């Protein structure tokens, strides 16, 4: 299966879960892992800039990776998925959790 098909399957499953487990609009917690690199962390922060997001970061024990958590009020599951796609397209090496 191509990575594009895997991505669509992931997003379809996520969309279903979000509709089933929350009433919208709702708070949503994004979690990303990136190689520890200030420019990559800044790229993620810029994508959520001016949206009222609360962003926290934490380096791994060895300092190789950084976890970036973004808490944000989202209007619906479609908006959540669009943000995931935007981060994936703009930040090289990001892992979305």
Order of alpha helices (4+ residues) and beta strands (2+ residues): alpha-beta-alpha-beta-beta-alpha-beta
